Amino acid sequence: MSTQTAEKEILDFVEYVDSFYNPTTGIYPIGGATVGVITKAIKAYVDSLDDERTWGGGDSVDRERVRDIIFQLV
């Protein structure tokens, strides 16, 4: 995967996570889950990936794992 493709995938994932957890417009709003917090949580998640926890391409499992990190940040 090229760097440009990876960056686009992450940007799309930020929007996807925001659509679920945005405190105002999210399906499951989390107070304090700003785009900045979401981005920080995604970075922490991606940095934590290893052989057992792999990137699912921004799927629902990735989103739920990021949600758990968001709860730690807010």
Secondary structure, 3 states (H helix, E strand, C coil): CCHHHHHHHHHHHHHHHHHHHCCCCCCCCCCCCCHHHHHHHHHHHHHHCCCCCCCCCCCHHHHHHHHHHHHHHC
